[in-house]
Amino acid sequence: MPRGVDVPCLDQHKAWDWTPGDKFKAGDNVSAGDILGFVFENDLFAEHRIMVPPKIYGKIKEVMPRGQYAVN
C-alpha cells in the first residue's frame, strides 16, 4: 500500500470472492506466513493474500471451495 493511503477496514458482513490456493489440502501442516488463498478486495488490492497469522501453526481441517464468504 502506498504511503499516505487511507483504506477503511474490511466490511465484516460483505460476501467476498474467495479463491483457494492450490498448495494446501485438508491434513496439510501450515505455519505463519503460508498463503491459503486470495480475495479480490478492490482495484488497489486486486489479489489480497489470505495468510496464516504470525505465531500460528496447525493442520488444515477443510479447504473451502471457490465462492463468496463473509470475513467470519
C-alpha positions as CSV (number, residue, x, y, z in Angstrom):
1,M,0.0,0.0,0.0
2,P,1.5,3.4,-0.9
3,R,2.3,5.7,1.9
4,G,-0.4,8.1,2.9
5,V,-3.3,6.0,1.5
6,D,-6.2,5.7,4.0
7,V,-8.1,2.4,3.5
8,P,-11.1,1.5,5.6
9,C,-11.4,-1.8,7.5
10,L,-12.9,-4.8,5.6
11,D,-16.7,-5.0,5.8
12,Q,-17.4,-7.9,8.1
13,H,-20.8,-8.7,6.5
14,K,-20.0,-8.4,2.8
15,A,-19.5,-11.6,0.8
16,W,-16.0,-11.6,-0.6
17,D,-14.9,-13.6,-3.7
18,W,-12.6,-16.3,-2.2
19,T,-10.1,-18.3,-4.4
20,P,-8.3,-21.0,-2.5
21,G,-4.6,-21.5,-3.2
22,D,-3.6,-24.8,-4.9
23,K,-0.7,-25.5,-2.5
24,F,-2.6,-26.9,0.5
25,K,-5.3,-29.6,1.1
26,A,-7.0,-31.0,4.2
27,G,-4.5,-32.6,6.5
28,D,-1.5,-30.5,5.5
29,N,0.5,-28.6,8.1
30,V,0.7,-24.8,7.8
31,S,2.5,-22.1,9.7
32,A,2.8,-18.3,9.9
33,G,3.1,-16.7,6.6
34,D,1.7,-19.5,4.5
35,I,-0.7,-18.2,1.8
36,L,-4.0,-20.0,2.0
37,G,-5.8,-18.2,-0.8
38,F,-6.8,-14.9,-2.3
39,V,-9.7,-12.4,-2.2
40,F,-10.4,-9.6,-4.6
41,E,-10.7,-6.5,-2.3
42,N,-10.6,-3.5,-4.6
43,D,-8.6,-2.1,-7.5
44,L,-5.7,-1.2,-5.2
45,F,-5.6,-4.7,-3.9
46,A,-6.7,-6.9,-6.8
47,E,-5.2,-10.0,-5.2
48,H,-5.4,-9.8,-1.4
49,R,-3.5,-12.7,0.1
50,I,-5.1,-14.6,3.0
51,M,-2.3,-15.9,5.1
52,V,-1.7,-17.8,8.3
53,P,-1.2,-15.1,11.1
54,P,2.1,-14.7,12.9
55,K,2.9,-17.2,15.7
56,I,0.1,-19.6,14.4
57,Y,0.6,-23.1,13.1
58,G,-1.5,-26.2,12.7
59,K,-3.2,-28.7,10.4
60,I,-5.8,-27.8,7.8
61,K,-9.2,-29.3,8.6
62,E,-11.0,-28.2,5.4
63,V,-10.4,-26.1,2.3
64,M,-13.4,-24.1,1.3
65,P,-14.1,-24.2,-2.4
66,R,-14.0,-21.0,-4.6
67,G,-17.1,-18.9,-3.8
68,Q,-18.3,-15.9,-1.8
69,Y,-17.8,-15.8,2.0
70,A,-18.0,-13.2,4.8
71,V,-14.9,-12.5,6.9
72,N,-16.1,-14.6,9.8
